[in-house]
Amino acid sequence: MIEFIARRLLLLVPVLLLVSVISFSIIYISPGDTAENSIMNPGGGVDRKAVEEFRAKTGLDEPVHIQYINWMGRVLRGDLGESYMTGVGVSEAIFRCFKVTLKLAVVSMLVSLVIALPLGIISALKKGTVIDDVCRLFALAGVSMPNFWQAYLLIIVFALTLKVLPSSGYGDGGITYLFLPAVTLGTGYAAVTMRLMRSSMIDVLQQDYVRAARAKGVPEHMVIFRHALKNSLIPVVTVAGLNFGYLLNGSVIVETIFSWPGIGNLIVSSILSKDYPMIQGCVLFIAVIFVLVNFAVDISYAYLNPRIRYENKN
């Protein structure tokens, strides 16, 4: 297992290097001149002297490779620079918003798993029955329903009609403010996870070792939870891990609708204001988070299915 983890860690190095290059290149692939865009006045005009001073101050007048080396040096020290618009440290702003997004992501993931796993198992065990049809109908509705439509529907029902929950905002960060965005995100991911859980469980229940356990007289609940469930979770863990990565990166639409001050909202505001250091920092941070989540998924996948560790040695 240690050798497997070490190989995966080594594979992260070129990936993270490529991510850093792409993040740094945002300044150069964006339309227009970075310095001019950053200090352009509302009327659209720019002061050429101010532009040159801005280039000298931010190092944009240096060769590209020197800029990248200097930028990477700061990044490795945990310094992602300062916002061109507010002067606030990029790292500080990202971590402040990420803590808010993390709270939403964890609750949304819990909502997703609490709904998806039981329904997926029940649907597989009741295959071909009315219960199975109802569970699959829920999954189809969840997959088909756009997040923004579901968000507005929940706001209309719980905030405007019943008036039991706030329609948007962060407030004190309590459950009343978390409920609507978490349910919006959680039910969407639950639909996909439930369908995968169902198909995986049906496939595992047809395996020879499950039939052998039943033939030996092993109680049905032990067959399901001890023999079938662990192997059924292998593809589910992969998808759930990727879903959690998406949630950690911030759901732009949901955070915008509910005015949730997370990293998704930060990205949107940074793009609109052409705050390049903030965009660079957000892209790099999101990419690193996603890479680390994928790494964690690989490790959990190998733990659930030891054959993967041995196959990778060959």
Backbone torsions as a table, in degrees:
resi	resn	phi	psi	omega
1	MET	NA	-39.5	-179.8
2	ILE	-64.0	-40.2	178.8
3	GLU	-64.5	-39.7	178.6
4	PHE	-62.3	-45.0	179.2
5	ILE	-63.7	-41.6	-179.8
6	ALA	-62.3	-41.0	178.7
7	ARG	-64.0	-41.4	179.5
8	ARG	-65.0	-38.2	179.1
9	LEU	-64.9	-39.1	178.4
10	LEU	-64.2	-35.6	179.3
11	LEU	-68.8	-21.1	-179.8
12	LEU	-71.1	-26.8	-174.2
13	VAL	-60.5	-55.3	179.2
14	PRO	-64.3	-31.9	178.8
15	VAL	-64.4	-47.7	-179.8
16	LEU	-66.0	-33.9	177.1
17	LEU	-64.6	-43.7	177.9
18	LEU	-63.8	-39.6	178.2
19	VAL	-61.3	-41.6	-179.8
20	SER	-64.5	-39.5	179.2
21	VAL	-64.3	-44.6	-179.9
22	ILE	-63.9	-43.4	-179.9
23	SER	-62.0	-44.5	-180.0
24	PHE	-64.7	-34.1	-175.2
25	SER	-71.6	-9.4	-178.7
26	ILE	-55.0	-38.1	-179.7
27	ILE	-59.3	-35.5	-172.1
28	TYR	-94.4	-21.9	178.4
29	ILE	-92.5	-9.2	176.9
30	SER	-75.2	145.3	-179.5
31	PRO	-66.4	144.3	177.4
32	GLY	86.0	179.1	179.0
33	ASP	-92.4	128.7	-176.0
34	THR	-58.3	-47.2	-178.1
35	ALA	-64.1	-44.1	180.0
36	GLU	-65.7	-42.1	179.1
37	ASN	-62.9	-33.8	-174.0
38	SER	-77.0	-28.5	-177.7
39	ILE	-118.0	14.8	179.7
40	MET	-65.3	135.3	178.7
41	ASN	-80.3	164.0	-177.1
42	PRO	-54.0	-29.3	-179.3
43	GLY	-78.9	-8.7	177.6
44	GLY	99.8	-7.5	-179.5
45	GLY	-87.5	161.7	178.4
46	VAL	-136.6	150.4	175.8
47	ASP	-94.7	115.0	-175.3
48	ARG	-59.7	-38.4	178.7
49	LYS	-63.9	-41.9	179.1
50	ALA	-64.2	-35.7	179.4
51	VAL	-63.7	-44.9	-179.3
52	GLU	-66.2	-39.4	177.5
53	GLU	-63.7	-38.7	179.0
54	PHE	-65.4	-40.7	178.4
55	ARG	-61.4	-44.6	-178.8
56	ALA	-65.7	-39.3	-178.5
57	LYS	-67.1	-39.8	-175.5
58	THR	-94.7	-3.6	179.1
59	GLY	81.7	12.1	-179.0
60	LEU	-74.3	-8.8	178.8
61	ASP	-89.2	-0.9	179.8
62	GLU	-89.3	162.4	176.3
63	PRO	-57.9	152.1	-174.6
64	VAL	-59.3	-44.8	-176.7
65	HIS	-65.2	-33.2	176.5
66	ILE	-68.6	-41.9	176.8
67	GLN	-58.4	-43.4	-179.0
68	TYR	-64.7	-44.2	179.9
69	ILE	-61.9	-45.2	179.3
70	ASN	-63.5	-42.5	179.9
71	TRP	-63.2	-44.8	179.7
72	MET	-64.7	-36.7	177.9
73	GLY	-60.6	-41.9	178.1
74	ARG	-68.8	-40.2	-179.2
75	VAL	-61.1	-43.2	-179.3
76	LEU	-65.1	-22.2	175.5
77	ARG	-91.2	1.6	179.3
78	GLY	86.5	12.4	-179.6
79	ASP	-105.1	110.2	180.0
80	LEU	-97.0	12.5	178.0
81	GLY	91.1	-168.6	-179.7
82	GLU	-122.5	149.5	177.5
83	SER	-64.6	135.2	176.4
84	TYR	-68.9	-25.9	-174.0
85	MET	-89.8	-41.7	-173.7
86	THR	-111.9	-18.0	-177.1
87	GLY	79.2	0.8	179.0
88	VAL	-76.8	145.2	177.3
89	GLY	-61.2	133.4	-179.2
90	VAL	-62.5	-43.9	179.9
91	SER	-59.3	-44.1	-179.9
92	GLU	-61.5	-45.3	-178.9
93	ALA	-65.5	-41.8	-178.1
94	ILE	-65.4	-46.5	-177.8
95	PHE	-68.5	-33.1	176.2
96	ARG	-63.6	-45.5	179.3
97	CYS	-72.3	-33.9	-178.1
98	PHE	-65.7	-35.9	177.8
99	LYS	-60.8	-37.0	178.5
100	VAL	-70.2	-43.5	178.6
101	THR	-65.6	-38.4	180.0
102	LEU	-60.0	-42.2	178.4
103	LYS	-60.7	-45.4	179.0
104	LEU	-65.3	-40.1	-178.0
105	ALA	-64.9	-43.7	-179.1
106	VAL	-63.9	-46.7	-179.5
107	VAL	-65.6	-41.0	178.9
108	SER	-63.1	-40.0	179.4
109	MET	-66.5	-39.6	177.0
110	LEU	-62.9	-43.2	176.9
111	VAL	-59.3	-44.3	-179.0
112	SER	-61.1	-48.8	-176.3
113	LEU	-71.4	-37.8	179.2
114	VAL	-62.8	-33.2	178.5
115	ILE	-82.8	-46.9	-168.1
116	ALA	-72.6	-46.4	-173.8
117	LEU	-64.3	-51.8	178.6
118	PRO	-61.1	-43.2	-179.2
119	LEU	-66.1	-38.0	178.5
120	GLY	-65.0	-42.2	179.2
121	ILE	-66.5	-46.9	-179.7
122	ILE	-62.3	-42.6	-179.7
123	SER	-62.1	-39.1	179.2
124	ALA	-68.7	-41.4	-179.0
125	LEU	-70.4	-29.1	-179.2
126	LYS	-105.4	33.3	-177.3
127	LYS	-53.2	130.8	177.1
128	GLY	85.0	1.6	-179.3
129	THR	-102.2	177.2	178.2
130	VAL	-62.9	-38.0	179.3
131	ILE	-59.7	-42.7	177.9
132	ASP	-62.3	-42.4	-180.0
133	ASP	-62.6	-41.5	179.8
134	VAL	-64.7	-43.1	-180.0
135	CYS	-64.3	-41.8	179.3
136	ARG	-69.3	-31.5	176.1
137	LEU	-65.3	-41.0	176.2
138	PHE	-60.9	-44.3	-179.8
139	ALA	-62.8	-42.3	179.5
140	LEU	-63.7	-42.0	179.2
141	ALA	-64.7	-41.4	-179.4
142	GLY	-65.8	-39.0	179.8
143	VAL	-70.8	-37.2	-174.4
144	SER	-80.2	-24.6	-173.5
145	MET	-82.6	120.0	177.8
146	PRO	-64.1	146.1	-179.5
147	ASN	-58.4	-43.3	-176.3
148	PHE	-65.8	-34.9	179.1
149	TRP	-69.4	-43.2	178.1
150	GLN	-63.9	-39.2	179.5
151	ALA	-60.8	-48.2	-179.9
152	TYR	-66.3	-34.3	178.0
153	LEU	-64.2	-43.9	178.6
154	LEU	-65.5	-37.8	177.8
155	ILE	-63.1	-44.4	179.8
156	ILE	-61.3	-43.6	-175.5
157	VAL	-73.6	-54.8	-170.1
158	PHE	-88.0	-30.0	-176.9
159	ALA	-96.6	-43.3	-174.7
160	LEU	-92.5	-38.1	-177.6
161	THR	-87.5	-59.1	-178.3
162	LEU	-80.5	-25.6	178.9
163	LYS	55.4	43.6	-179.8
164	VAL	-108.0	-13.7	-178.2
165	LEU	-136.8	150.3	176.7
166	PRO	-69.3	147.2	-176.7
167	SER	-77.8	-26.1	-178.9
168	SER	-165.3	178.2	178.7
169	GLY	97.6	169.1	-179.5
170	TYR	-101.5	-33.3	179.4
171	GLY	55.5	-127.8	177.9
172	ASP	-92.4	5.2	-179.9
173	GLY	75.6	13.3	-178.4
174	GLY	-78.5	-178.7	-174.5
175	ILE	-64.6	-29.7	-179.1
176	THR	-64.4	-35.5	177.5
177	TYR	-83.9	-26.2	-179.2
178	LEU	-78.4	-28.6	-166.7
179	PHE	-57.3	-54.9	-174.0
180	LEU	-65.1	-50.0	177.6
181	PRO	-64.6	-35.1	179.8
182	ALA	-67.5	-41.6	177.9
183	VAL	-66.6	-39.9	178.7
184	THR	-59.3	-47.9	-179.9
185	LEU	-73.8	-43.3	-175.1
186	GLY	-63.9	-42.8	-178.1
187	THR	-68.6	-33.3	177.8
188	GLY	-63.7	-47.5	179.0
189	TYR	-72.6	-28.8	178.9
190	ALA	-62.7	-37.2	-178.7
191	ALA	-61.4	-45.9	-179.9
192	VAL	-66.9	-44.9	-178.4
193	THR	-65.1	-37.9	-179.9
194	MET	-63.7	-42.6	179.3
195	ARG	-63.8	-40.8	179.0
196	LEU	-67.8	-41.2	178.4
197	MET	-61.3	-42.5	-179.9
198	ARG	-62.3	-51.5	-177.2
199	SER	-65.4	-37.9	179.4
200	SER	-67.0	-42.0	179.5
201	MET	-65.6	-41.1	178.4
202	ILE	-61.3	-42.2	-179.9
203	ASP	-64.6	-43.2	-178.2
204	VAL	-68.7	-38.2	-179.1
205	LEU	-64.6	-16.4	179.2
206	GLN	-95.1	0.9	-179.5
207	GLN	-74.8	156.3	-175.6
208	ASP	-63.7	-38.0	-176.5
209	TYR	-68.1	-28.0	175.7
210	VAL	-71.8	-42.8	177.0
211	ARG	-62.7	-38.8	179.0
212	ALA	-64.4	-40.9	179.0
213	ALA	-62.7	-42.2	178.1
214	ARG	-65.9	-38.8	-179.8
215	ALA	-65.4	-29.6	178.3
216	LYS	-78.1	-5.7	179.5
217	GLY	88.1	17.4	177.1
218	VAL	-65.1	132.6	179.2
219	PRO	-53.1	145.5	-174.0
220	GLU	-60.2	-39.6	-178.9
221	HIS	-65.5	-31.6	177.2
222	MET	-73.8	-35.8	176.4
223	VAL	-60.3	-43.4	-175.9
224	ILE	-72.8	-51.9	-171.2
225	PHE	-85.8	-28.7	-178.9
226	ARG	-93.0	-38.9	-174.6
227	HIS	-98.6	-44.0	-171.9
228	ALA	-89.1	-40.7	-170.2
229	LEU	-63.6	-43.7	-176.5
230	LYS	-59.8	-46.2	179.7
231	ASN	-71.5	-29.0	177.6
232	SER	-68.3	-26.2	-176.0
233	LEU	-78.0	-12.4	-175.3
234	ILE	-57.5	-56.0	177.6
235	PRO	-68.8	-29.1	-179.5
236	VAL	-66.3	-40.4	178.9
237	VAL	-61.0	-41.3	179.3
238	THR	-59.8	-50.8	-178.4
239	VAL	-67.3	-41.8	179.7
240	ALA	-62.8	-38.2	177.8
241	GLY	-64.2	-43.5	177.7
242	LEU	-65.0	-40.3	177.3
243	ASN	-60.7	-41.3	179.8
244	PHE	-65.5	-35.3	175.6
245	GLY	-61.6	-43.4	177.1
246	TYR	-62.3	-40.4	-179.6
247	LEU	-66.0	-40.3	178.8
248	LEU	-65.6	-28.7	179.9
249	ASN	-79.3	-4.3	176.4
250	GLY	88.5	125.8	175.4
251	SER	-89.3	105.6	-172.0
252	VAL	-58.7	-46.6	-176.1
253	ILE	-64.9	-50.0	-176.8
254	VAL	-66.6	-42.6	179.4
255	GLU	-64.9	-33.9	178.4
256	THR	-70.6	-45.1	-178.8
257	ILE	-61.5	-43.7	-176.4
258	PHE	-93.2	9.0	-179.2
259	SER	50.9	44.1	-179.1
260	TRP	-87.8	119.6	-172.0
261	PRO	-78.5	55.4	-179.2
262	GLY	-97.7	-168.8	-174.9
263	ILE	-72.2	-27.5	175.7
264	GLY	-63.2	-44.5	177.3
265	ASN	-64.4	-37.5	179.5
266	LEU	-63.4	-40.9	179.9
267	ILE	-63.0	-45.9	-178.7
268	VAL	-60.6	-48.0	-178.5
269	SER	-65.2	-34.8	179.4
270	SER	-68.6	-39.9	178.3
271	ILE	-65.4	-43.7	-178.7
272	LEU	-64.3	-33.5	-179.3
273	SER	-94.2	1.7	-179.4
274	LYS	55.0	44.4	179.1
275	ASP	-89.3	86.8	-169.5
276	TYR	-63.0	-43.4	177.4
277	PRO	-59.8	-37.5	179.0
278	MET	-68.7	-39.9	178.0
279	ILE	-64.5	-45.3	178.1
280	GLN	-57.5	-48.0	-178.6
281	GLY	-62.5	-43.0	-179.6
282	CYS	-64.7	-44.7	-179.8
283	VAL	-62.2	-45.6	179.5
284	LEU	-63.2	-45.9	-178.5
285	PHE	-62.4	-45.5	-179.2
286	ILE	-63.1	-43.1	179.8
287	ALA	-63.5	-42.8	179.0
288	VAL	-63.6	-43.5	178.0
289	ILE	-59.2	-44.3	-178.7
290	PHE	-65.9	-40.1	177.8
291	VAL	-62.9	-42.7	-179.7
292	LEU	-67.8	-36.7	176.3
293	VAL	-64.6	-42.4	176.8
294	ASN	-61.3	-38.2	177.7
295	PHE	-63.3	-45.0	178.3
296	ALA	-62.4	-37.9	178.0
297	VAL	-64.3	-42.5	178.3
298	ASP	-59.2	-42.8	-178.9
299	ILE	-66.3	-45.2	179.4
300	SER	-65.4	-35.7	178.7
301	TYR	-63.2	-43.5	179.4
302	ALA	-67.6	-32.6	177.8
303	TYR	-68.2	-42.5	-179.2
304	LEU	-72.7	-29.9	-178.5
305	ASN	-129.4	87.9	-175.8
306	PRO	-58.0	-22.4	-179.8
307	ARG	-59.5	-29.6	179.9
308	ILE	-61.6	-39.5	-179.3
309	ARG	-63.6	-41.5	-177.3
310	TYR	-75.3	-35.2	178.9
311	GLU	-66.2	-32.8	-178.8
312	ASN	-74.5	-12.7	178.0
313	LYS	-79.9	-21.9	-177.2
314	ASN	-82.3	NA	NA
